């Protein structure tokens, strides 16, 4: 790929800049007046399940990025539409009769939704976003349908686009897939998007951080300035895609199940970027180094719009480092109390433990925090140093002690296993630290290295990952310590193969687990750190919260999980003096119909007789 360098001064533009200018003028022979932004469904037709959609298993986040760009375009006088196909799809499926679900066609729905809007609106520019690698096939399908139904220029952007294009190991295959795109917006796009409109509609120079399809292939200009602290005080154009009914048909964050019924949930962003440099994370590729925070007044204005115009009563912070500026965080939380915002909130994306001081968490609880996740990743200081995780075990334990003072906050922790070279003994340290932290739940995951991250490069160099064999849409499911998909995981992450009473000590302490052994360790940690721990809860507030959570596992997230059904009965006994007959009957039927779970009960020394 040929790269043209565009300097900050008009006097230093490379002579080949004319190629970019000419290509852009061909794409836009007239001014850009009408713009359509599209957020594709998360999954393509081959992975989408009507049954799972009806159980509200799928995410349904607002199109926050496109709505910010919509604000930029509207401020410059453009007409804008936003099509959130994930929400449109879920709303449509939930509106079907039982009979119609049997004949539902994903492809027909998608073609109809896209073709109708394109015919009615006739945009000059169409922007398609893609946040996750998992959505790669769905994204490509939408871009192709757009090209089939419109002659408008197509631009693409988002976190996945930036990662896949920016990594030389994946760029070639990505560009082969995304050949329908005319423009590729990289990183945060407010400034480059504003610059494009200024170039086409005025006399600005062509912006940086945009790759343009030319006669010589895609040509990328040098970096543009990131949106500064003043420029990020943008409030999304919510009127173009109201968040009012998103939570009715899908999930927003990981705490929705413990919220009141029919809660109206939205998302919001306070800070961009993260102070950390974790080797498994791609945040810096997209947001750059450091953290930029919005003005507290801007965030409060957005919260008031969400509450009073759209009836939102809960938000999930999108931040990767919400508590970066402790003083400013306290100012925000105190202002939410003083102005009686009355919205609860959670940090599904996690917070850095070192920021969780008494003063910060006290202010957070007072302002409506009801769910917080600590980003721990590992309980071994050597691993933490290797992956450049900020903080150490001492910080995790201190944060957990602070959070114990606020039982109204459902506290969880992120834990990863399967880092390159991580041993059984190091994983046991993570297990031991989480037990000592005594949080409400541990979100245990096997490492899923993302392209364009240091840990991905490390695993490629070690031969664990072969870039040419990677399918973007499978990244979230298939990559672990060996870079291969274990056959025993094809049905999910609840595989057990033997008793795990001594899972860590049955191997040499410094041995590195195989992929199959990682599955076993995941299962052991998940049971003992989460389900088994429910036996020791006595706090009534905690019991009620955990009962809601476990019930949601039974009803929606994993309806055949007998561990959840067993502990649902135990929690009912603690709360009401006796399990519900329907809950016990459901457990007994589940064990009868699923020999897999019947065997798991034997391995973990569980028995229905213990409940009676």
C-alpha positions, 0 to 999 in steps of 0.5 A: 500500500502506498502511503502519502504523508500530509503534514499539518501545514498546507505548505508541506503537502506531498505532491501526490496529495492530488491523487487523494483529492481527485479520488475524493472529488470523484466520490463526491461530485456534489456537496454532501447534504444527506448522510446515513449511519448504519450499525450492523447486527452483531451476528450474521444469519449463520450465527443468529438465533431467534430462540436466543433473541427471544430470551434477550441473550443478545446485546443491544447497545445504543449506536453511541459512536454514530450518534456522535458523528451525527451530531457533528454532521447536523451541526454542519447543516447536513440531514442525517439518519441512523439505522441501528440494525441490531435493535431493528432486528431484535424489535422485529423478532420480539414483535412476531407471533409464535407462528411467524417466528418459524418462517422468519428470514434474517436475510429478507428482513435485512434486505428490506430494512436497508433497501427501504431506507436507502430508497426513502432517504437517498443519502450522499454518504453512508457510514457503516460502523463495526465495533467487534471482530465478532461482527465482521461477517455481519458488517461485510454483509451490510456493506455489500447490501448497501453497495447493491442498493445505492450509488452513494459513497460508503465509509467504514469505521470503528474499533474493529476497522481500525485494528484490522486495517492498522495491523500489517498481519491482518490488513491484506485479508481485511482489505480483500473483504472490505473492498466495497468501501470507498473511505476507511476512517481510523481511530476516533473520527469526529475531527476527520469526519468534520474535515471530510465535510469541510473538504467536500463542502468547502475549501479545507484540505483533506483530513488525516486518519482516512484511507481513500480508495484510489486507482492505486489502491487505498491511500492513507494520510498521516494522523490528524489531531485527536479530538481535544477536551473541548471537542469531546463535549459532544452530546449524541443526536439521540433523537435519531435513534432514541434509547427508550426501548433498547433494554426491552429486547436485549441486554445493555451491560452485565448488571441488567438482570438485577435492575428493577423490571422494565428498567430503561437503560442507556450508555454514556461516556465520561473519559476517552482512553485509559492510563494503562498499557495492557498488552491484551487491550486495543484501547490505545490503538483507537483512543491514543495515549492518555485519558481525556475527560469531558467537562462535568457540566457536559455529562450532566447535561447528557444525563438530564436529556436521557432522564427527562426526554427519554425516561432512562433510569439506568446507565452503563458507563462506556469508559475504559478508565472511568475513575482516572481523575479521582477529584473530577470523578467525585465532582461528577458523582457529587453533582449527580446527587446535588442535582437529583439526577436519580439514575443508577449506574454500573461499570460493566467495562471495569475500573482500575482498582487503584482508584477505588478509594473510600472517598471515590467509592462513597461518592459513587455509591451515593450517586447511584452506583449499583454495579462495579467490576474491578479489572484484575486479570491476574493475581500473580504480580509477575504476570501483571508486570508482564502484561503491563497491568496497572496496580498489583495484588495489594491494590485489588485487595484494598479495593475489595475491602473498600467495596465491602462497606457498600453492600448495595454495590454488586461487586465483580472482578475480571479474571483471565487465564491462559496468558502465554507461559502462565503456569498452573501455580500462577493461575492458582494465585489468581484463584486464591486472590479472588477468594481473599477479595470475597467479591460477589462474582468473578467473571473468569475468561480464557484469554482471547488475544485481539489483532493489533495488540502486543500480546497477539504479536507475541503469540504470533512470534511464538507460533501459537497463532497463524495470522493467515488462518484467522477469521475475524468473526471467530476471534472472540471464540477461538483464540486461547493459549494455543490459538486453537479451538478446543473441540470440547468447547464447541458447545460452550464454556461449561465443559468438565471432564473429571473431578476438580477437587485438586485441579491445581495441585495434580500438575507440576506447579510450573507446567503450562496448561494445555487448551483442554486443561484451561477449559477444566480450570475455567470450570473449577474456578467458575464453580468454586468462586461463584456458585459454591460461594453462595453458601456463605452469604448471610447479608439479606441485601446481597442475598436478594441481589444474588438471587436475581442474578442466579435466576437470570442465569436459569431463565435467560443466560443458561437455561440448562445450567444445573448449578444455577438451578441448584443454587437458586433453590438454596437461595430461596431457602435462605430468603423464604425458608423453603425452596419453591416447588417449581424451582426444585421440579425444574432442577430435577427435570434438568438433571433427568434430561441432560446426562451431562449435568447429572454427571457434573453433579456427581463430580462436584458432590452435589445432590438434590437430596441435600435440598430436601 
